[in-house]
Amino acid sequence: MGLLSGIVTAPILGPFKGVMWIVQTLAEHAERELYNEDNIRKQLAVLEEQHELGKITMDELERAEAELLDRLNQVRRMKEGG
């Protein structure tokens, strides 16, 4: 009955499973990007440049920098296994 039910439900569940696979793949990619040390360092450099150009205030710089440094510390803790 397992094979028969699989065949019968495939047209209904197939597209759903495909969409779920896409969502899961996108979420995994986004998480890798979010916790990539090189990306975090680049974002810190961009923030500094924006501040130097007067595009963001010192408060904005400090707030964004704190968030990025927290994320960087989290990445390092994850790599250490904790």
N, C-alpha and C positions, 0 to 999 in steps of 0.2 A: 504494500500500500504506500510505502514511502516514495518509491519511484513514481507511481501514478499520481500521488498528490503533488510531487515536485513538478511533473509535467503539466498538470492542470493549473497550478498556481503560478507557474513561470511567467505567463503573460501579464499577470497582475503584480507579482512581487519583483520581477526582473528589473523593471525601470526604477522601482523604489530602491532596490539594492544598489543599482548603478549610481543613483543620486547620492545615496549614503556613502558610497566609496569615494565619490568626488568630494563631498563635504569633509570626510575624514582626511583625505589627501591634502586638501587645502589647509585644514587646521594644522596638520603636522608640519607643512611647509611654513606656515605663519609662525608657529612656535619655534622652529629652527631659526628663522630670521630674527625673531624677537630676542632670543637668547644667544645670538652669535656675538662673541666678544669683539670681532673685527667691526661688525656693524655698529655696536655700541660705541667703540672708540671713534669711528667716523662721525657718528652723531654728536659726540662730545666736541670734536673738532669743528663741525659745522656750527654748533651753538656758539663756540668761542668766536668764530669768524663773524657770525651774525651780530654778536655783541659789539665787536670791534667796529663793524660798519654802522652801528647805531640802529640796527633793525629790531633789536630786542633790548629791554632794560636789564639792569643788573638783577632785579628781583626775578624777572622771567628766566634769566640765565641760571641763577642759583636754584630755582625751583626745578627746572628741567634737568639741570646737572645732577641734582640730588636724586631724582627719579632714575636717571641713567646709571649713576653710581650704585644705587641700591640693586638695580637689575644686574649690573656687572658682578657685584658681590654675591648675588643669588646664583649666578652662573658658576662662579668659582666654588661655592659651597656644593652645588650639584655635582660638579666634577670630582670633588673630594669625597663624594658619597654621603653627604649629610645635608 
